[in-house]
Amino acid sequence: MAGCLNTADVRVKDETDVFVKRLKEGPDLRVNKSIARFFSLASSDHLRQLYEKRKMQADDEGCFIRGMTGVVVKVRSGPEVTGLGALGIALYIDNCASSPPEDSTKEALRCVFAENTEMSNLIVNCLLHCVLFATEKHNLRGKIDQSEGQLSTTLTRLKNSIVSDGHMSPEALKAWVNGAAFHIQMLIHLVRMGGNQTCHSIETVLSAYQSDLDPLFKKLKEVIEAKCHMAPDATFLVDENSKKHAINPQGNYDKYLEVYYNHRYGRQKGEILQYFHDIRQNLQELVDQKGFFHF
């Protein structure tokens, strides 16, 4: 509490507060919002909203609609148009749009997995299968089951590369976080499609991913702090991108560094943990949800 701080502590807090106000947000390591909306209980609502938005943006509405028929027309209601299924249709809608805007599903996937082509290809292929085999549950289960196993292996390999092999970067951590979110959705969709997975097995994976965040963020902190340093005249903290941030030369550099890391990176860990916590809390509802999509 502020009332228990001595004068020196108050001065340090005031200085670091001013320091933080001048800092920009760090790279976004969280689950991409454009993707996460299709993993929510309102996934098919978001799908319908996207469709109406793209239809209004189309230069030729008739051409846009014809481009979608033959594939999406088979999918109208049920669990197939929720979660992964909704995101797969959203990706198909954006691919049919003549000039996909920057906020498109395709662009979101590209940004999230820019540094990991293997993971990107796995996920895009899985989403494509969710559309092509939407009315063939047995085939769809087989396709998702194959993708799920491959993605699980890729995530383990990426985590080991980050934690043990010195390949940590914000981009790598972002790919792992979003890849883990996709893996959970694959498992949920398999349960929806009548697969062998259970909510209990999904909860086990969720717990493992929440635990994995500890060594991953610990490694990120080590890497960021190692790249930062104090300027020779002690008036700047030089960050991992060689950008200077003014500090009090009589202040505590380690304290500034701690505040810098937490503001730019560390606090995002809590938000990612909360995301996985919310999935756990809503797991049965997510599994049971049924959507509706018609055009």
C-alpha positions in Angstrom: 0.0 0.0 0.0 1.2 3.5 -0.8 0.7 4.7 2.8 3.3 2.1 3.9 6.0 3.3 1.5 8.9 5.4 2.7 9.9 8.6 1.0 12.6 6.9 -1.1 10.2 4.2 -2.3 7.6 6.8 -3.2 10.2 8.7 -5.3 11.2 5.5 -7.1 7.6 4.7 -7.8 6.9 8.2 -9.1 9.9 8.0 -11.4 9.0 4.5 -12.8 5.4 5.7 -13.3 6.6 8.5 -15.5 8.9 6.1 -17.2 6.1 3.7 -18.0 3.8 6.4 -19.4 6.4 7.1 -22.1 6.7 3.4 -23.1 4.8 2.0 -26.1 3.0 -1.3 -26.0 5.2 -4.4 -26.7 4.7 -6.9 -29.4 1.3 -8.6 -29.0 1.9 -12.2 -27.8 -1.7 -13.0 -27.0 -4.2 -15.1 -29.0 -5.1 -13.0 -32.0 -8.5 -11.3 -31.4 -9.6 -11.7 -35.0 -9.1 -15.4 -34.6 -10.3 -15.8 -31.0 -13.8 -14.5 -31.7 -14.4 -17.7 -33.7 -13.3 -19.7 -30.7 -16.0 -18.1 -28.5 -19.6 -19.1 -27.6 -20.7 -16.5 -30.2 -18.6 -18.0 -33.0 -21.5 -18.4 -35.5 -22.7 -14.9 -34.7 -19.3 -13.6 -35.7 -19.4 -15.7 -38.8 -22.7 -14.2 -39.9 -21.5 -10.7 -39.2 -18.3 -11.3 -41.2 -20.4 -12.6 -44.1 -22.7 -9.5 -44.1 -19.7 -7.2 -43.9 -17.8 -8.8 -46.8 -21.0 -8.9 -48.9 -21.5 -5.1 -48.4 -17.8 -4.5 -49.2 -17.9 -6.6 -52.4 -17.8 -4.7 -55.8 -20.1 -7.3 -57.2 -22.3 -8.9 -54.6 -23.7 -11.5 -57.0 -20.2 -12.6 -58.0 -19.2 -12.8 -54.4 -22.1 -15.0 -53.4 -21.7 -17.3 -56.4 -18.0 -17.8 -55.5 -19.1 -19.2 -52.2 -21.8 -21.6 -53.4 -21.0 -25.2 -54.0 -19.0 -25.4 -50.8 -20.4 -23.3 -48.0 -24.0 -23.9 -49.2 -23.7 -27.4 -47.8 -23.2 -26.1 -44.3 -26.2 -24.5 -42.6 -26.5 -25.4 -39.0 -25.1 -27.5 -36.2 -21.7 -27.9 -34.5 -20.1 -27.8 -38.0 -20.5 -24.0 -38.1 -19.0 -23.3 -34.7 -15.4 -23.0 -33.5 -12.9 -24.4 -36.1 -15.8 -24.8 -38.6 -16.8 -21.2 -38.2 -13.2 -20.0 -38.7 -12.8 -22.3 -41.7 -15.9 -20.7 -43.4 -14.6 -17.3 -42.4 -11.3 -18.0 -44.1 -13.2 -19.2 -47.2 -15.4 -16.0 -47.2 -12.3 -13.8 -47.1 -10.7 -15.8 -49.9 -13.8 -15.2 -52.0 -13.7 -11.4 -51.3 -12.2 -9.6 -54.3 -10.0 -7.4 -52.1 -9.6 -8.9 -48.6 -9.1 -6.0 -46.2 -6.2 -6.0 -43.8 -8.4 -7.2 -40.9 -9.2 -10.4 -42.8 -8.9 -13.9 -41.3 -6.3 -14.7 -43.9 -4.1 -11.7 -42.9 -4.6 -12.5 -39.2 -3.2 -16.1 -39.7 -0.4 -14.7 -41.8 0.7 -12.3 -39.1 0.4 -14.8 -36.3 2.4 -17.5 -38.0 4.7 -15.4 -40.1 7.8 -17.1 -38.6 6.5 -20.6 -38.6 5.4 -21.8 -42.1 5.0 -25.4 -40.9 2.4 -24.5 -38.3 0.7 -22.1 -40.6 0.3 -24.8 -43.3 -1.0 -27.3 -40.8 -3.7 -25.0 -39.5 -4.8 -23.6 -42.9 -5.2 -27.2 -44.2 -7.2 -28.2 -41.1 -9.5 -25.2 -41.6 -9.9 -26.1 -45.3 -10.9 -29.6 -44.3 -13.5 -28.2 -41.8 -15.3 -26.7 -44.8 -14.8 -29.4 -47.5 -15.8 -32.3 -45.2 -18.3 -30.4 -43.0 -21.1 -32.9 -43.9 -18.9 -36.0 -43.7 -18.3 -36.3 -40.0 -16.2 -39.5 -40.2 -13.9 -38.1 -42.8 -13.7 -34.8 -41.0 -12.8 -36.5 -37.7 -10.0 -38.3 -39.5 -8.6 -35.1 -41.1 -8.7 -33.2 -37.8 -7.3 -36.1 -35.8 -4.3 -36.2 -38.2 -3.8 -32.4 -38.0 -4.1 -32.4 -34.2 -1.4 -35.0 -33.8 0.9 -33.1 -36.2 0.2 -29.8 -34.5 0.9 -31.3 -31.0 4.3 -32.5 -32.2 5.1 -29.2 -33.8 4.2 -27.3 -30.6 6.4 -29.5 -28.5 9.3 -29.0 -31.0 8.8 -25.3 -31.0 8.7 -25.1 -27.2 11.9 -27.1 -26.9 13.5 -24.9 -29.5 12.6 -21.8 -27.6 13.4 -22.9 -24.1 16.4 -25.2 -24.7 17.9 -24.3 -28.0 18.1 -20.5 -27.7 15.6 -19.7 -30.4 13.4 -17.4 -28.3 11.8 -14.4 -29.9 8.5 -12.6 -29.5 7.4 -13.9 -32.9 8.2 -17.5 -31.8 6.4 -17.2 -28.5 3.4 -15.6 -30.3 3.3 -18.6 -32.7 3.4 -21.0 -29.8 0.6 -19.3 -27.9 -1.7 -19.1 -31.0 -0.8 -22.6 -32.0 -1.7 -23.9 -28.5 -5.0 -22.1 -28.8 -5.7 -23.8 -32.2 -4.7 -27.2 -30.8 -7.3 -26.8 -28.0 -9.9 -25.9 -30.6 -9.0 -29.0 -32.7 -9.6 -31.1 -29.6 -12.9 -29.4 -28.9 -14.1 -29.8 -32.5 -13.2 -33.5 -32.4 -15.5 -33.9 -29.4 -18.2 -32.1 -31.2 -17.8 -34.4 -34.1 -18.2 -37.5 -31.9 -14.5 -38.3 -31.6 -12.8 -40.3 -28.8 -11.6 -37.1 -27.0 -13.3 -36.0 -23.8 -13.6 -32.8 -21.9 -11.3 -34.3 -19.2 -8.5 -34.9 -21.8 -8.9 -31.3 -23.1 -8.6 -30.0 -19.5 -5.3 -32.0 -19.1 -3.9 -30.3 -22.3 -5.1 -26.9 -21.0 -3.3 -27.4 -17.7 -0.1 -28.4 -19.6 -0.2 -25.3 -21.7 -0.8 -23.1 -18.7 2.3 -24.6 -17.1 4.3 -24.3 -20.2 3.9 -20.5 -20.0 6.2 -20.3 -17.0 9.4 -21.6 -18.7 8.5 -19.8 -21.9 8.1 -16.4 -20.3 11.1 -17.0 -18.1 13.2 -17.5 -21.2 11.7 -14.4 -22.9 12.6 -12.3 -19.8 16.2 -13.7 -19.9 16.5 -12.8 -23.6 15.0 -9.3 -23.3 17.0 -8.4 -20.3 20.3 -9.7 -21.9 19.7 -7.4 -24.9 18.9 -4.3 -22.8 21.6 -2.2 -21.2 22.2 1.1 -19.5 23.8 3.9 -21.6 27.4 4.9 -20.6 26.1 8.2 -19.1 23.4 6.3 -17.1 20.7 8.6 -18.5 19.0 6.0 -20.8 17.9 2.4 -20.8 18.7 1.0 -24.2 16.2 -1.6 -25.1 16.4 -4.8 -27.2 15.8 -2.8 -30.4 18.5 -0.3 -29.5 15.9 2.4 -28.7 16.8 4.8 -25.9 14.4 5.5 -23.0 15.3 8.3 -20.6 15.8 7.3 -16.9 17.0 9.1 -13.8 20.8 8.6 -13.6 20.5 8.4 -9.8 17.8 5.8 -10.2 17.9 2.0 -9.9 18.6 0.5 -13.4 17.4 -2.9 -12.4 14.1 -1.5 -11.3 13.7 0.4 -14.6 14.5 -2.8 -16.5 11.9 -4.8 -14.5 9.2 -2.2 -15.1 10.2 -2.1 -18.8 9.9 -5.9 -19.2 6.6 -6.1 -17.3 5.0 -3.3 -19.3 6.1 -4.5 -22.7 5.9 -8.3 -22.2 5.4 -9.8 -18.7 1.8 -8.6 -18.1 0.7 -10.4 -21.2 1.3 -13.7 -19.5 -1.6 -13.1 -17.2 -3.9 -12.3 -20.1 -2.9 -15.5 -21.9 -3.4 -17.6 -18.7 -6.9 -15.9 -18.4 -7.7 -16.9 -22.0 -7.0 -20.6 -21.2 -8.9 -20.3 -17.9 -11.9 -19.0 -19.7 -11.8 -21.8 -22.2 -11.7 -24.3 -19.3 -14.7 -22.5 -17.6 -16.8 -22.6 -20.8 -15.5 -26.0 -22.1 -18.8 -28.0 -21.9 -20.7 -25.1 -23.4 -18.2 -24.8 -26.2 -18.4 -28.5 -26.9 -22.2 -28.5 -26.9 -22.7 -25.3 -28.9 -24.5 -25.4 -32.3 -24.5 -22.6 -34.8 -26.5 -21.4 -37.7 -25.2 -19.9 -41.0 -27.3 -19.2 -44.1 -26.8 -16.9 -47.1 
